[in-house]
């Protein structure tokens, strides 16, 4: 069987500026939309980063295991964390203008 490399398409939206250097966003940062914060509230940034870290840990666990049930549980947990993050942001920004 021939090993084929997957072509990965990277766009400028996949990067984040940190300490004056560009780095690729983590899986979790992409999952929570870390760059989307139109209210520009620090509390939103902090909550999103916390959820991104949780999702990154779950994603790493999912990548490291061969157990299909663990993979499934991590996928569910990631989905639920994304939902919880969205509700948390809604709560933090409700009635703020």
Secondary structure, DSSP 8 states (H G I E B T S, - for coil): -----------GGGEEEETTEEEE--HHHHHHTTT--TT--HHHHHHHHHHHHHHHHHHHHHHH---HHHHHHHHHHHHHHHHHHHHHHHHHHTT--
